[in-house]
Amino acid sequence: MSDIILYALALTLFQIWLLPMAVNLKNSGYLLGNRDEEVETSITYQRIARAAANLQETLPIFLTLALLSMMMDIDNTQAASAWLALRLIHLACYTFGLATLRSLSWVSALIALIYMAMQLL
């Protein structure tokens, strides 16, 4: 389970910092400056930012459930792996504007979290 937690944190770093930076290289001067004014960003950048905000909303729940699973010696590895894979799918669907698949992956990831929680009861 600890490896899945580390992968989830790596996904967070990738999604919040590395990916937005890569698609916004034209504004690198803004990123290195004081950021006094807003800068125009692409639709792709905005989608990635919204997906990152969504990840930040569910990550604390995932981390709590994963750590409790470890502490209580309950094997939630499959559900945690499913959550991580679904979050990757969610990011890809959000980035490329696949709204139906994005919503389906989000609901599926939520179901994985609910399953993890139910295993702890």
N, C-alpha and C positions, 0 to 999 in steps of 0.2 A: 504494500500500500504506500510505503514511503516514496517509492519511485514514481508512482502516479501523482503524488502530491508535488514532487519536484518537477515533473512534466507539466503539471497545471501551472506552476509558478513560472516555468519557462515560457509557456503559452502566453501568460499574462505579460511578461516582459516583451515578448515578440509583438503582441497585439497592441500594447499601450505605447511602446516606444519605437521599436525597430521598424515595424511595418509602416506606421504613419510617417516616420522620418524618410523612409525609402521612397514613398510616393509623393513626398513634399520637398524633394531636393532643390527645386527651383527657388524655394523660400528659405534656403539654409542661412542666408544673411539675417533674416528675421529670427530664426531659431537661435542664432548666436548673439543676437543683440538684446536690447532692453525690452523689446516687445511692447512698445508704447502704443502702437496702433494695431488694429486688426488687419490681418492679411487675408487675401482671397485664397480659398482652397478649392480643390476639385471635388466633384461629386464623390469620387472614389474615396478621397481622404475623409470626407464627411461621413460616408457609410462606415468606414473603418473606425472612426471616432465613436459613432453610435454603437457599433458592435462592442467596442472596448468598454463603453459605459455600461452596457448590458452585462458584460462579463464581470465587471466590478460589483454589480449588484448580486450576482449569484456565487461568486468565488468565496465569500466568507461562509456561506451556508455549506458549500462543498467542503471547505477546509475543516469546518467544525465537525461535520459528519464523518469525514475521513479520519480525523484524529480521534474522535470518540470510538470509531470502529477499531482502531488500533489499540486504544486503551482498554476496551471491553473484550478484545480478542475475538471480534466478529469479522468474518471474511466478507467484505463488501467490494472485493477487488473487481469483479465483473461489472458491477453497477458503476463503480468509479471509473473504470476504463471506458464504459459506454458513455458516461457523462463527458469525459475528456474528448472522445472521438466526435461526439455530437456537437461539442463546442467548436471543434475545428471545422466541422461541416457548417455550423452556424456562421462562423467567420467568413468562410468561402462564399456561402450563399448571400450573406449581407454585402460583401464586397462587390459581387457581380450582379447584384440586384435581382436575385431569384427569391421573390417574396414568399411564395407558397412553400418552397422547400425550407426557407429560413424559418418560417413559423412552425413548420413540422419538426425541424431539428430542435427548436427552442422548447416546444411542448415535450418532445421526447427526452430532452435533457432534464426537464423539470420532473418527468416521471422517474427518471433514474435517481434524482435526489429524493423523491418521495419514497422510492423503494429502499434506498439506503437508510432513511429515517425509520421506516417500518421495521427493518432488520434490527434496529437498536432497541426496539420495545420489548 
